[in-house]
């Protein structure tokens, strides 16, 4: 069964997190290399799982909480490799791996049945909308991780601040793409590009918080700790957009549960 | 000059922008927790957006006079203004309404903001098609009549039902397709499904009380070897209901929730009595004609006799889409093009 690939990727993800954590306490390069090897395995296994699910369902597997969480953890893993190779900051690597693993863990608790698409979801905009949103979410997750590290450290660290900023800029761009594609989709399905439905409104709130982040950083004294707090607030809003709205508020996105 | 005045400095400040953004985010948040909230249409929320627009205009003008021209900055902030402007056009000149058309009927006007608006053509509903995805769990289970009547069949779930004593066959629910029943020699055809069975006692006419599956039932046709036909209703909620079929087996209707697959309005556009075009309107596939967009919006869940179409004419949409494109373009420039051309390390920088 293709479910084996999901379990396989979970195992590889877990090992990669363990090795990234081990690398925090050891100078030995073996740990970092092992972590990279296992995260690559996790990406491969997840890709195969997503691909097979796509083949069986005859549609992109992006239509409910389970499928989106799997794609989300895939995005986080890909970004993790990139961040690791580019910045090599062990704390960020270990915590990002933990975030990705938790995402996959949440997914594994949900119903994995393949159900046919509701008419509202049968659109080519689905792929663009979901992919851009989750690429954005993954980048904002890395920004959150690096912001948390900034807040835990006493001394200023310009490098971490720079990583937060770069990932937020990237995440913000994709969040914008996600909101815009959703808006165009809504207009082509219902004739309304914006209806203040809770999911839309919360995505706007998240977007505005990160817009504020980008503006307050214009002042040097706001960089570091204060900006990091905003990144954490933004991430919380993002989580609420993703989970909270589905489970606590009712709206157009209710089919996404 | 006027750039130095206090009011101008206030209106063009980043500080005001941050305060306005925070306030807008805060009230938007409040609005999501109040059902049917009117926050977003209240005068003070709109005032906030107006202030925000003024702030944007002031920032743009300010930057324009500075020697420091950043194309990305200019495009992004202008694009937000363009999007807000597009929304304003929609509010001022857009039309939005709802059309309920019965099969065979046509409509040539709709109510937009309390005013009857003429389309200038008419739209006729030729047919409405609603289809559902039948879950793979939805099946007919056939048992030996004697065994069933003795109550030895364990029907708690599909698995135990299959393993039960006297189990003969299982048949997927395929509307209108004749299928054999194991090796009984009989053939069965599902001819009708109703989610909420109700029968008019005097006329014996069966219909559905509602769209929700409160009493799902199917009508099947049983055909024996000689071609003799008997029809019978099977009830998911009442498997023990008498089946006057005269056969020595018993059929259980194992129902599972169905999900909607398609809502299709088959319509034609008519101008002075002449048919101009015919099209299927589906969710995600609207019909565009003469600036009007028709969207599949609701339907008659009882008898599928009418369709509900949302009619929209919004001249602001192209403006908004232009704003969208510019916003993306501008962000890419700020984050990835400007830093290259300026050779700066920081993506965002104030000089």
Interface residues (C-beta under 8 A of the other chain):
Chain A: X115 X116 X118 X119 X120 X122 X123 X162 X165 X166 X169 X170 X172 X173 X176 X177 X180 X183 X184 X187 X188 X189 X190 X191 X192 X193 X194 X196 X198 X201 X202 X204 X205 X208 X209 X211 X212 X214 X215 X216 X217 X218 X219 X245 X249
Chain B: X14 X17 X18 X21 X22 X24 X25 X28 X29 X31 X32 X33 X37 X40 X87 X96 X133 X259 X260 X261 X262 X263 X282 X283 X284 X286 X293 X295 X297 X310 X311 X312 X314 X317 X320 X321 X324 X327 X328 X331 X332 X335 X346 X347 X348 X350
